[in-house]
């Protein structure tokens, strides 16, 4: 049996409200890749939710 190589993804979810005056909700999700992290967030917070999703390791990698 093999284990999934899970990585930590962080997201800031934009909350609905008058003029977007509230700060975003910061959450962490463990997933194998960005697509899976995106899917998990949509399942939990609803389809069409606006959020900024990133992985610290990917963000610091030289391109």
Residue, then its C-alpha position, 0 to 999 in steps of 0.5 A: x500500500x502506497x501513501x499519497x504524497x500530500x502537500x500543504x496548500x493555503x487559501x484565502x477565501x473572499x467572503x461575501x458582504x457589503x463592499x467586501x469590507x471583511x478580510x478573507x478567511x484563511x484556510x489550509x488544505x492537504x492535497x496531492x496537487x493544486x487541482x485536488x486542493x481546488x476541488x476540496x475547497x470547492x466541495x467545502x465552500x461551494x462551487x464558484x467561491x472566489x479564493x487565492x490558492x497557493x503552495x509555499x514550496x511551489x511559490x518559492x521555486x525558481x522558474 
